[in-house]
Every structure is written in structure tokens, then in C-alpha cells.
Amino acid sequence: MLTLVRKRSEKSGLPPGSVIHVGEKKVEKTGFTLIRYDAEKFSMEKIDSLEECLRLKGSEGVTWINVDGLHETDVIEKLGERFGIHLLIVEDILNTQQRSKADIFDDYIYVAIKMHSSVAETMEISVEQLSLVLGADFVLTFQEQPGDIFDALRKRIEGGKGKVRRMGADYLAYCLIDAVVDNYFKILESVGEEIEDIEEELLENPSPETVQHIHIIKREMILLRKSVWPLRDLIGLLNREETDLIKEGTEIYLRDVYDHTVQVIDTVETYRDMIAGMLDIYLSSVSYRMNEIMKVLTIFAAIFIPLTFIVGLYGMNFDPDSGPFNMPELRWRYGYPAVLAFMALIVVGMGFYFKRKKWF
């Protein structure tokens, strides 16, 4: 959190629209992927320079330019100038700590959303900001690093499957947002499996590592919640606003994404409640185990109290013939085994009593 505040403080005192990258540098050089398609044609090229990318941009069909890497601010600024994007929007694109939102203009729509992915090695969730600019015949996507969740969409476009090749740029933007929302379900599915494992561990053998695992999932749910709640408002805004950039045929698909977002929110809230309950279960389980241990120790202590009294009584160094209150059993031939038998009888009797009381 301190790092985030420090990076954001670099913009203090600067005028609005100052082009400064806020976030981590995750790639050495900004890369571009240019996809052009219509109902009959498709092409995809990976390009290293912005000039070549703009030169190859087609005038027919839909153009999708994906940018990997945001630290080269001059490149992002030139791309924004080429497509008529306002400097304030370019500033938002370069600020990777944006809250998910949508800004609707006459010529384009800007959308910022959080793209989550699960790290297989650590089972943690990584977050990356995805900025999307929708125009009349183009879509620009800005990512912090290469690698995303859109490979299936690219294959659909390349193979001509579904409606994407026959629809416009607005349908492509819908497909990108839908892919992000669908990926939330995959992450929640893996989180649900983790929660089930933790519940079994809580009931069988809770440990401090279990609590640590619970706190990790709790942080992940907070992260997901912060991303999904604004996304619902974002999609709702796209549904409500009247704009020529979103065709009537695409609006029904956006409403479907809105429903999916509500389902994700409900699942996140359910998991948060379950995680909060798991902490209570852990504390109750630990307390129960401690009570069981204390009960066993108390039973042993209760059994040995009368035995300690008897041993202490006959351990006193009194002369058996001294005084009116003598201890003649000390000279009795069977005194020792009689005391041992009496002590054993006490142990058996107390054990039987505790068993009847169901104390163990």
C-alpha cells in the first residue's frame, strides 16, 4: 500500500492529462498484436513498432490492436493521438490502479476493468488492469504484460466460429468483457475447492497454517469484490446509455454479461460469509480440543487427589503406639496391601462414576 501511495504521489502538482505511468514495469519493450477481420477475411500479426502497426491498420472490417506493456508513455500517447483519445483517458490507461469504470464519448467508449488470473504455483490470484477503447470500427486493448485470457476468442475469430466475424467492433468489445467475467467463474471454482479442503482440515486437524490459508483466501475475496462490484455498475452504464457505438443487437448480450456479474457478486459474498464462519469454526475447534485436554487432565487430577491424601496420611512419621490416637494399622501384617487395595477401589469407583456422568 505504501508503494502504491508513493507512485501515485509522483503526479502531485502536475496538470490533468499528464502522461505518467503508475504501476510496475512488467515488460522490457511494448509490443503490439494487430488483428483485422470481416466476414470473409482474417489476419493477425505481432508487431514491435507503433509506426508499423498504424501503417498496417486496415480500413475495412474490424481492427483489434492489443498493446502489451504500458511503461513507454510516449508510445501510448502517440497511439491515443492517432485514434483521437483524450489525454485524460490516456492518463487513465497508464494508471494501472484505476477503479473499474466506463467513460462514454461521441466517438469512442473507454472501459477499465480488472483481469484476474490464478497462479498455478502459489494458488494465488494475480490482478492486471485491462483498458479497452471501443470505436466505430476498432477496439484497442491495453495490458500490462503479454499473456491473457483471450486465446479462445482469438481462435474463434480466426476459425470464423460464432457471430464475432459477422458482427461489429461493439460485439468484439462485448466478447472481451464476457471473457473477463467468465474467468471470474473459473477463479471462484478453484477458490470453492480450496474452501472445501479447508473445511475438512478444520474439522479433522486444524493448525496455525490453516488460519494462514484462510487469511490468504479472505484477501483474495476482498480483491475480487473490489473488482466485481464496480464492473456491475460499468456494464449497467453501457446498457443504459444511448450511444451509436453499441448496436441494438449487442445490447442483449451486455445484459447477459450483467446477469453473470450479479452471479459472481453473489458467489463472492457467499464465500466471504463462509470464510468468516471458518474462522469461527477454527476458534471453536481449538477451544474444543483444549477443553478435551483439560477434561482429561482434570479427571486424572481428581483421581489422584484422594490417593495423594491417603499416601500423605500414611507417610507421616508417627509412632503407631504413641498417644490415645495411635495408628495400629501400621503394625498390621496386611496393612500395606490393604491400603493399596483401598486406593485401587477408589480409582475404579471414581472411574465408574465419571463414566456414568459421561465425562469421558
Salt bridges, closest charged atoms under 4 A:
GLU28 OE1 - LYS25 NZ 3.90
GLU45 OE2 - ARG36 NH2 3.19
GLU72 OE2 - HIS71 NE2 3.83
GLU91 OE2 - LYS11 NZ 2.53
ASP92 OD2 - LYS101 NZ 2.76
ASP103 OD2 - LYS101 NZ 3.48
GLU144 OE1 - LYS26 NZ 3.19
ASP148 OD2 - ARG154 NH2 2.78
ASP151 OD1 - ARG154 NH1 3.02
ASP178 OD1 - HIS260 ND1 3.99
GLU194 OE1 - HIS213 NE2 3.03
ASP233 OD1 - ARG232 NE 3.97
ASP256 OD2 - HIS260 NE2 3.48
GLU269 OE2 - ARG225 NE 2.59
GLU269 OE1 - ARG272 NH1 3.53
GLU292 OE2 - LYS295 NZ 3.52
ASP321 OD2 - ARG331 NE 3.41
